[in-house]
Structure formats: C-alpha cells, structure tokens
Amino acid sequence: MVLHEQKQKQNQAIKGDNRLLVIITVLGSAGRIRFIVHEGELVAAVMETAIKSYAREGRLSVLGSNLNDFFLCSPIAGPEALNPWEAIGAIGVRNFMLCKKP
C-alpha cells in the first residue's frame, strides 16, 4: 500500500513539472543551442540561459550579455517577438530564434 502511494505522488510530481527540450537558433551563427527547461519557465530566463550558453561555448560573433538587446521569436508560431514574461510552455513550440534588436 505504501509503495502504491509513493508511485502516485511521483507520477503527480512528474505531471506537474514537465520539461521541454528547446532548440534556439541564434541569427547569424552556425549551429543551434539545445537545453532542457521547465515548462513554466519564463521566456526571459530561457533567453538568458541561451545567451550564457552561447558565450560559454565561445561562439562567434560575440553577442553581449544585456538581455534587453535581444528578442526571442518562433518561426512556427509567428514572426513577432515573444513576451518575456510569458511561460515558455504556453507557446506550444520548442524551436526558437534569438535575434539582436536593431
């Protein structure tokens, strides 16, 4: 009986904590950045992680680290910039493009 209750709690935790593999293409860069995020994580946090991963990998061209200089969009969901305070899982896609603001 105790084992059954533990499995139920574990299944509920997994359902409430979905994770996504996001794939971000940085405009003007070769290759994509891939990492796992929680479904409820904000778009701004995903952008920050992408910028840090890009810099850590030593990719060219150097982007900078100011989050306000970038926007994230999804070519599948539409070309407009995503709201940075929206949950990444609410968009319904996992492929994104990180662009530097003009």
C-alpha positions as CSV (number, residue, x, y, z in Angstrom):
1,M,0.0,0.0,0.0
2,V,2.8,2.4,0.9
3,L,4.6,1.7,-2.4
4,H,1.4,2.4,-4.4
5,E,1.1,5.8,-2.6
6,Q,4.7,6.7,-3.3
7,K,4.2,5.9,-7.1
8,Q,1.1,8.1,-7.2
9,K,3.0,11.0,-5.6
10,Q,5.9,10.5,-8.0
11,N,3.5,10.5,-11.0
12,Q,1.8,13.6,-9.8
13,A,5.2,15.4,-9.4
14,I,6.2,14.4,-12.9
15,K,2.9,15.6,-14.4
16,G,3.2,19.0,-12.7
17,D,6.8,19.5,-13.6
18,N,7.0,19.0,-17.4
19,R,10.3,19.7,-19.1
20,L,11.0,20.7,-22.7
21,L,14.0,20.4,-24.9
22,V,14.2,23.8,-26.5
23,I,16.3,24.4,-29.7
24,I,17.4,28.0,-30.2
25,T,19.0,29.3,-33.4
26,V,21.0,32.5,-33.0
27,L,20.6,34.7,-36.0
28,G,24.0,34.9,-37.8
29,S,25.5,31.9,-36.0
30,A,26.2,28.4,-37.2
31,G,24.6,25.7,-35.2
32,R,21.9,25.6,-32.6
33,I,21.8,25.7,-28.9
34,R,19.9,22.9,-27.2
35,F,19.0,22.7,-23.5
36,I,16.2,21.5,-21.2
37,V,13.9,23.9,-19.4
38,H,10.8,23.6,-17.2
39,E,7.5,24.2,-19.0
40,G,6.7,27.1,-16.6
41,E,10.0,28.9,-17.0
42,L,9.7,32.5,-18.3
43,V,10.8,33.4,-21.9
44,A,13.3,35.9,-20.4
45,A,15.0,33.1,-18.3
46,V,15.3,31.0,-21.4
47,M,16.9,33.9,-23.3
48,E,19.3,34.4,-20.5
49,T,20.3,30.7,-20.5
50,A,20.7,30.8,-24.3
51,I,23.0,33.8,-24.2
52,K,25.1,32.3,-21.4
53,S,25.4,29.0,-23.2
54,Y,26.4,30.8,-26.4
55,A,29.1,32.7,-24.6
56,R,30.3,29.7,-22.7
57,E,30.8,27.7,-25.9
58,G,32.9,30.6,-27.3
59,R,30.8,31.1,-30.5
60,L,31.3,33.9,-32.9
61,S,30.0,36.6,-33.3
62,V,30.1,37.9,-29.7
63,L,26.6,38.8,-28.7
64,G,27.0,40.6,-25.4
65,S,25.2,39.9,-22.2
66,N,22.4,42.5,-22.0
67,L,19.1,40.7,-22.1
68,N,17.3,43.9,-23.3
69,D,19.3,43.8,-26.6
70,F,17.6,40.6,-27.7
71,F,14.2,39.1,-28.5
72,L,13.1,35.6,-28.9
73,C,10.6,34.6,-31.6
74,S,9.2,31.4,-33.1
75,P,9.2,31.0,-36.8
76,I,6.4,28.4,-36.4
77,A,4.1,30.4,-34.1
78,G,4.7,33.7,-35.9
79,P,7.4,36.3,-36.6
80,E,6.6,38.7,-33.7
81,A,8.7,38.8,-30.6
82,L,7.6,36.7,-27.6
83,N,6.5,38.3,-24.4
84,P,9.5,37.9,-22.0
85,W,7.1,37.4,-19.0
86,E,5.2,34.6,-20.6
87,A,5.8,30.9,-19.7
88,I,7.8,29.1,-22.4
89,G,5.5,26.1,-22.4
90,A,2.4,28.3,-23.1
91,I,3.6,28.9,-26.6
92,G,3.3,25.3,-27.7
93,V,6.5,25.1,-29.7
94,R,10.1,24.2,-28.9
95,N,12.1,25.8,-31.8
96,F,13.0,29.4,-31.4
97,M,15.2,32.1,-32.9
98,L,17.2,34.5,-30.8
99,C,17.7,37.9,-32.6
100,K,19.5,41.0,-31.7
101,K,17.4,44.1,-31.7
102,P,18.2,46.6,-34.4
